[in-house]
Amino acid sequence: MAWLVWHANGSWRVRASTISARSLGNSSESSSAAVPKTAWTDAALTEKIRAVLAASPFYGEGHRKAWARLRMAGVRTSKARVLRLMREAQLLAPTRAIQVAENSHTGTIITEQPNEVWGTDNTATVTVEDGPVTVFVAVDHCTTECLGLHAAKRATRFEALEPIRQGVRDYCGGFRAQAAAGLLLRHDHGSQYLSDDFQQLLPQGAAA
């Protein structure tokens, strides 16, 4: 329905909103009519895909290669449609299953008592006076208390031992035989912690 507006000069004119609405309607109709229609039904395209896979020298092909081979054969369609049809027809190439190691972790690293498990790690930072340094730390897994803290310019295996020494001195009765008996030390796979010197110089009784 067209809305007319009476103007002061004695004429009727169509409102601009009516013209805009009609223009939008015409443009939507023309755009929808311009959408191309595929020449292949799902069933026919699936058979084309089967033929491409049968002609391939490999055992199984992914949907991208199947789509490319279809294009070379003059069959035009989208990759998304090829993927959908291959998935529905179970024609996708088998994927290799990734073997995941069994996780024997109990789900917690918090101990019931202090001095059962310690953790150690390091991080890099920048200081005003000394510039870049590496900070080593040791903490108790039960209390989360910091047992030792040490900063050094060189992140060597010997510097990594310093917070452990501090913890043994202050929380295990000092440096004596079997002072850290039964203590477990957790660390990552950093080169300092995996070195022979670090492992051999741990306090007596401690195990990494």
LOGU-682021 format. One line per field, with one value per residue (C-alpha): residue in one letter; x, y, z; residue number from 0. Coordinates in nm, 3 decimals. Example, Ala and Ser with C-alpha at 12.3 -4.5 7.8 and 13.67 -1.06 7.14 Angstrom:
2
residuo <- c(A; S) $
c1 <- c(1.230; 1.367) $
c2 <- c(-0.450; -0.106) $
c3 <- c(0.780; 0.714) $
num <- c(0; 1) $
This chain:
208
residuo <- c(M; A; W; L; V; W; H; A; N; G; S; W; R; V; R; A; S; T; I; S; A; R; S; L; G; N; S; S; E; S; S; S; A; A; V; P; K; T; A; W; T; D; A; A; L; T; E; K; I; R; A; V; L; A; A; S; P; F; Y; G; E; G; H; R; K; A; W; A; R; L; R; M; A; G; V; R; T; S; K; A; R; V; L; R; L; M; R; E; A; Q; L; L; A; P; T; R; A; I; Q; V; A; E; N; S; H; T; G; T; I; I; T; E; Q; P; N; E; V; W; G; T; D; N; T; A; T; V; T; V; E; D; G; P; V; T; V; F; V; A; V; D; H; C; T; T; E; C; L; G; L; H; A; A; K; R; A; T; R; F; E; A; L; E; P; I; R; Q; G; V; R; D; Y; C; G; G; F; R; A; Q; A; A; A; G; L; L; L; R; H; D; H; G; S; Q; Y; L; S; D; D; F; Q; Q; L; L; P; Q; G; A; A; A) $
c1 <- c(0.000; 0.143; 0.118; 0.041; 0.125; -0.063; 0.181; 0.111; 0.137; -0.176; -0.019; -0.011; 0.324; 0.434; 0.617; 0.990; 0.951; 0.721; 0.975; 1.254; 1.048; 0.972; 1.339; 1.449; 1.193; 1.305; 1.672; 1.610; 1.413; 1.687; 1.962; 1.781; 1.717; 2.091; 2.191; 2.323; 2.159; 2.376; 2.353; 2.424; 2.197; 2.349; 2.314; 2.474; 2.758; 2.822; 2.864; 3.109; 3.305; 3.310; 3.446; 3.721; 3.820; 3.818; 4.053; 4.298; 4.617; 4.607; 4.406; 4.162; 4.159; 4.060; 3.771; 4.002; 4.176; 3.843; 3.706; 4.013; 3.987; 3.617; 3.705; 3.963; 3.689; 3.458; 3.234; 3.194; 3.074; 3.190; 3.438; 3.185; 2.936; 3.199; 3.295; 2.932; 2.860; 3.181; 3.108; 2.752; 2.868; 3.163; 3.410; 3.658; 4.011; 4.078; 4.274; 4.554; 4.453; 4.688; 4.803; 4.765; 4.965; 4.767; 4.755; 4.853; 4.816; 4.594; 4.451; 4.626; 4.978; 4.886; 5.038; 4.892; 5.202; 5.482; 5.825; 5.691; 5.703; 5.881; 5.859; 6.123; 6.124; 6.277; 6.176; 6.356; 6.312; 6.491; 6.628; 6.724; 7.078; 7.180; 6.969; 6.841; 6.853; 6.705; 6.508; 6.500; 6.239; 6.145; 5.799; 5.628; 5.335; 5.144; 5.173; 5.268; 5.531; 5.840; 6.132; 6.412; 6.464; 6.772; 6.852; 7.155; 7.295; 7.372; 7.101; 7.334; 7.259; 7.454; 7.247; 6.933; 7.041; 7.059; 6.687; 6.692; 6.991; 6.811; 6.506; 6.714; 6.901; 6.589; 6.327; 6.517; 6.745; 7.047; 7.310; 7.353; 7.337; 6.992; 6.853; 6.607; 6.523; 6.194; 6.162; 6.046; 6.142; 5.925; 6.068; 6.021; 6.246; 6.473; 6.837; 6.949; 6.726; 6.799; 7.176; 7.384; 7.535; 7.194; 7.072; 7.390; 7.424; 7.073; 7.070; 7.110; 6.780; 6.600; 6.478; 6.380) $
c2 <- c(0.000; 0.338; 0.626; 0.962; 1.302; 1.622; 1.907; 2.277; 2.326; 2.117; 1.789; 1.438; 1.268; 0.924; 0.915; 0.841; 0.550; 0.375; 0.410; 0.280; -0.021; -0.108; -0.068; -0.297; -0.555; -0.550; -0.577; -0.878; -1.048; -0.985; -1.102; -1.423; -1.489; -1.447; -1.734; -2.017; -2.358; -2.668; -2.916; -3.214; -3.376; -3.514; -3.870; -3.794; -3.598; -3.879; -4.121; -3.879; -3.869; -4.250; -4.261; -4.013; -4.216; -4.542; -4.393; -4.267; -4.472; -4.401; -4.571; -4.300; -3.932; -3.621; -3.405; -3.130; -3.364; -3.512; -3.162; -3.068; -3.385; -3.312; -2.965; -3.114; -3.344; -3.047; -3.104; -2.773; -2.771; -2.640; -2.802; -2.781; -2.986; -3.245; -3.276; -3.319; -3.586; -3.778; -3.772; -3.892; -4.172; -4.256; -4.194; -3.981; -4.111; -4.292; -4.086; -4.222; -4.258; -4.085; -4.315; -4.137; -4.264; -4.372; -4.097; -4.240; -3.905; -3.918; -3.575; -3.372; -3.260; -3.124; -3.337; -3.405; -3.285; -3.036; -3.149; -3.441; -3.285; -2.967; -2.797; -2.584; -2.370; -2.055; -1.748; -1.463; -1.100; -0.766; -0.567; -0.202; -0.258; -0.593; -0.610; -0.953; -1.221; -1.565; -1.619; -1.970; -2.066; -2.367; -2.413; -2.671; -2.848; -2.869; -2.515; -2.332; -2.162; -2.028; -2.232; -2.072; -1.784; -1.709; -1.473; -1.513; -1.364; -1.710; -1.977; -2.269; -2.603; -2.495; -2.177; -2.392; -2.585; -2.277; -2.249; -2.623; -2.570; -2.282; -2.501; -2.786; -2.543; -2.372; -2.652; -2.982; -2.912; -2.793; -2.974; -3.320; -3.681; -3.779; -3.436; -3.455; -3.826; -3.913; -3.572; -3.568; -3.280; -3.189; -2.993; -2.956; -3.079; -2.776; -2.844; -2.729; -2.977; -3.273; -3.231; -3.494; -3.233; -3.118; -3.473; -3.585; -3.274; -3.290; -3.304; -3.655; -3.841; -3.616; -3.768; -3.580) $
c3 <- c(0.000; -0.101; 0.143; -0.020; 0.125; 0.038; -0.031; -0.001; -0.378; -0.422; -0.533; -0.396; -0.362; -0.251; 0.082; 0.073; 0.316; 0.070; -0.209; 0.020; 0.127; -0.233; -0.327; -0.048; -0.146; -0.508; -0.413; -0.188; -0.462; -0.717; -0.480; -0.395; -0.761; -0.833; -0.601; -0.821; -0.797; -0.778; -1.061; -0.834; -0.581; -0.262; -0.388; -0.726; -0.567; -0.320; -0.610; -0.771; -0.447; -0.431; -0.785; -0.696; -0.391; -0.587; -0.848; -0.585; -0.537; -0.163; 0.109; 0.208; 0.123; 0.314; 0.201; 0.071; -0.175; -0.279; -0.339; -0.547; -0.758; -0.816; -0.943; -1.180; -1.311; -1.373; -1.071; -0.890; -0.530; -0.191; 0.045; 0.328; 0.126; 0.033; 0.399; 0.504; 0.243; 0.314; 0.685; 0.635; 0.404; 0.633; 0.353; 0.545; 0.577; 0.906; 1.157; 1.368; 1.732; 1.973; 2.249; 2.582; 2.874; 3.177; 3.436; 3.771; 3.945; 4.253; 4.183; 4.452; 4.542; 4.884; 5.157; 5.500; 5.688; 5.623; 5.504; 5.301; 4.953; 4.850; 4.514; 4.346; 4.034; 3.889; 3.693; 3.519; 3.617; 3.593; 3.887; 3.899; 4.023; 3.871; 3.557; 3.443; 3.715; 3.776; 4.096; 4.246; 4.506; 4.720; 4.876; 5.097; 4.930; 5.257; 5.390; 5.064; 5.276; 5.102; 5.236; 5.037; 4.797; 4.591; 4.301; 4.077; 3.758; 3.618; 3.634; 3.698; 3.863; 4.170; 4.210; 4.182; 4.492; 4.712; 4.812; 4.894; 5.121; 5.292; 5.354; 5.498; 5.724; 5.860; 5.858; 5.887; 6.179; 5.984; 5.781; 5.927; 5.814; 5.686; 5.775; 5.484; 5.515; 5.343; 5.175; 4.812; 4.583; 4.283; 3.990; 3.616; 3.337; 3.342; 3.260; 3.605; 3.786; 3.557; 3.574; 3.751; 3.982; 4.106; 4.165; 4.339; 4.557; 4.703; 5.084; 5.223; 5.237; 4.988; 4.663; 4.348) $
num <- c(0; 1; 2; 3; 4; 5; 6; 7; 8; 9; 10; 11; 12; 13; 14; 15; 16; 17; 18; 19; 20; 21; 22; 23; 24; 25; 26; 27; 28; 29; 30; 31; 32; 33; 34; 35; 36; 37; 38; 39; 40; 41; 42; 43; 44; 45; 46; 47; 48; 49; 50; 51; 52; 53; 54; 55; 56; 57; 58; 59; 60; 61; 62; 63; 64; 65; 66; 67; 68; 69; 70; 71; 72; 73; 74; 75; 76; 77; 78; 79; 80; 81; 82; 83; 84; 85; 86; 87; 88; 89; 90; 91; 92; 93; 94; 95; 96; 97; 98; 99; 100; 101; 102; 103; 104; 105; 106; 107; 108; 109; 110; 111; 112; 113; 114; 115; 116; 117; 118; 119; 120; 121; 122; 123; 124; 125; 126; 127; 128; 129; 130; 131; 132; 133; 134; 135; 136; 137; 138; 139; 140; 141; 142; 143; 144; 145; 146; 147; 148; 149; 150; 151; 152; 153; 154; 155; 156; 157; 158; 159; 160; 161; 162; 163; 164; 165; 166; 167; 168; 169; 170; 171; 172; 173; 174; 175; 176; 177; 178; 179; 180; 181; 182; 183; 184; 185; 186; 187; 188; 189; 190; 191; 192; 193; 194; 195; 196; 197; 198; 199; 200; 201; 202; 203; 204; 205; 206; 207) $
